[in-house]
Amino acid sequence: MPIDAKAGSPPPSQAGGKEQRVTKQRRAVSAALDELDDFVSTQELYRILQNQGVSVSLATAYRILQSLADEGLVDVLRNGDGEAVYRRCAVTGHHHHLLCRNCGKAVEVEAPAVETWAARTAADHGFTEVAHTVEIFGLCPDCTALKAAGKL
C-alpha cells in the first residue's frame, strides 16, 4: 500500500494546489478502504462507515473519495451500471485493471505495450499532456471454472 493508514492518517496533500486537512472523517474513510479488498461505491462505503458508528455524510464521503482519487491513493473505476467504485491502490504508479464481470475481482496490471500505443496514437494526432485508463472486463479463472462446470 502506498500509505500506512493503520499506523496513522495519510499526510496532508497538495491535491488541486490546496492542502487537504486530515480530518477524523478522512482517517475513517482511509482506514475503511484499507480493510476492503474489493471496489466499493460511495454508498456502500457510507453504509460501512455508518455501521462502524462513524459520523459522516454521504456528500462528505464522496468528497473524500474524490480527493483520495485525485491524489492517486485510490483507484476509481466505473462498474457495469456506470457507477464510480473505489479501492485503495495496491500498486503505486500508473496501472490498468482486469475486472471479473461476475464476482468483481480486480487484478492490477502494468501494460507497457498500451503505454507505447497510447503515446504514439496521441502524438500522431497532435495531442499532448495525455492520460488514459484501461479496464479489461472478463471472467476470472474461478468464475471461468464455475461456468465450465455449469455452476454459473
N, C-alpha and C positions, 0 to 999 in steps of 0.2 A: 504494500500500500504506500502511496506517496506521502501520506501523513499518518501519524500515530495518534488518532483522536482518543484512544483509550488512555494514553498517558497524559492527555490534556487536550485542549482545543487547538485547532489549527491556528497558525499565526494570522494576524490581520493581513489582508491582502491589498493590492492596489488595483483591483478589478475596475475597469472603466475609469481609471485615473483617480478614483476616490477610495480612501481606506475603508475597509469593511470592519465594523465593530464586531467583536466576538461576544455575542450575547448568549444568555442561557438557552434561548431557543435554537440558536445556531449550533451550539455544542450538542444539544439534544438531537437535532436533525443529523449532525455528523456522526454521533455515536450510534444512532439507529441504523444509518446506512452501513456502518462498519459491521453490524451484526447480520446484515442481509447478504445472501449470495445472488439473489435474483433481482431483476429490474422491477421497480415499483412505480406506480403512478403517484402523483401528488396526493390524491385522495386516499390511496392505500397507506402511504406514509403518515398522513394526517391521522387515520384511524389507529395505526400502530402507536403513534405518539399519545393520542388520547387514552388508549388502553394502558399506557405506562404512567398516566397521570400528568403528562406534560401539558402545560397551558400554552397553546399556540393556535393561532387562527389558520384557516386554510390558506388565506392570502399570504400570510407570513411564511408558511411552509413553502408555498410556491416561489416567493421572492428569494428565500434562502437557497432553494434548489437551483434556481436560475443563476444566482451568484456563484454557487459552487461549480456549476457547469461552465460559466464564463471564465472561471479561474482554472479550469481543466482538472478539477478534483473529482468530478463525477462525469460519467458518460450519460448522454441523453440521446434516446432513440425514439422513433415513433413506432408504436405497435400496429397490429393489423387494422385497428379502428382509427388510426391517426392520432391517438393519444400519446403525449410525451411520457416516457418512462425513464427512470433514473437508477443508476447503480454506481457505487464507489469504483473508481478506476483501479484496476489491478495492474495495469501496465502504464508506465509513465511514457509520455511522448505520443506521437501520432500513431493511431492503430485503427483497425477495422474490426467488424464483428461477423461471426457466423451465428445465426439465430434459428433455433428449432421452432417451427410453426406449431408443433403440438404441445410440447412441455415448457417452452420458453427458455430452455438452456441457451446460454450465450458463451461463446468462445472468442476471446480477443486474439487477433492475429495481426502480424505485420505483413505487408504485401508490397515489397519493393517494385515489382512489375507494375502495380497500379500507380505507384508514385511517379514512376518514369512516364507512363502513359498519360497521366493527368497533367504533368508539367509540359510534356510535348504537345498535347492537344491544346492546352491553354495558349502556349507560345505560338502555335500555328495559327491561332485565331486572334493574336494580338492582345490576349488577356494577361494582366499582371496581378500580383498580390492575390493569387487564387487560393482557395481552400476547397476541400471536398470531404465527403463522408461516403463510406461504402458499407452497406449491410447486406449480407447474403443470407437469404431465408431458405430453409430446407428442413429435413428431418435428421435429428441427431442419431448416432449409432443405436442408442437404446430404443428410440421410437421406431427406427427402421426395423429393428429386430421384432418389436411388438407387431408392426404391420405385417411383416413376413409370416408371423405366427398366427395371423388373423385376429389379434387381440386389440387392434387399433382401427 
